[in-house]
Every structure is written in structure tokens, then in C-alpha cells.
Amino acid sequence: MEVQSITAGNENLLTPEQMAGVLGVQKSWLYRQTMQRGPGAIPRIRLKKYLRFDRAAVLRWIEQQQEVMQ
């Protein structure tokens, strides 16, 4: 099955499968991250029953996580 991204304005919204591929992690890890709430949680967009990720926002989140760990 081919997975396509949704374009909303200038942003590409990625499916969990696509985002996991970008990050090089398993989809289950990504889903576990979405269960966290609060300011340190991974950025995600819920469209009714669909979960999407803004690639740029997630990459910024990773940079912030690295800064916190240092």
C-alpha cells in the first residue's frame, strides 16, 4: 500500500509510518511518544481519528530534546 503525505498550506503532514521512517524508529516507539502530554511531548496533529506529524516541528522537537539532555 502506498502511503502519501497530506499537504496543508505550506506544510507537509506525514503519517506515523512516514514519520517513523524519517526518524529511523519503529512506529510503536512513535505511538508511545504521542501518549505523553505537556510541553515536552512530541508535536503531532490529530485530525479526528487520523494522526499526522509536521516534519519540521518534529525535527525542532528533537533538537530541543538534545539540548535538554546536555
C-alpha positions, -999 to 999 in steps of 0.1 A, spaced: 0 0 0 14 34 -10 14 60 18 10 96 7 15 128 27 -12 154 30 -3 190 21 -19 217 42 -9 251 31 29 251 30 33 222 55 37 186 47 19 164 72 33 129 75 16 97 85 30 78 115 46 54 91 63 81 72 75 100 103 89 67 118 108 63 86 122 98 87 133 93 123 146 58 118 125 44 146 97 18 149 62 30 146 54 16 181 80 40 196 65 69 178 30 60 191 43 57 227 57 92 223 23 105 214 9 93 247 29 119 265 13 152 273 26 186 282 53 210 268 79 183 262 56 160 242 63 152 206 44 176 183 15 159 165 -17 168 148 -49 149 154 -74 150 125 -104 132 140 -91 96 140 -60 103 120 -26 111 135 -2 133 115 32 149 121 47 181 108 82 171 98 98 205 106 81 206 141 92 171 150 128 178 139 128 210 161 114 190 190 144 165 186 168 194 187 152 207 219 153 173 235 191 171 227 196 205 243 178 194 275 200 162 277 232 182 275 
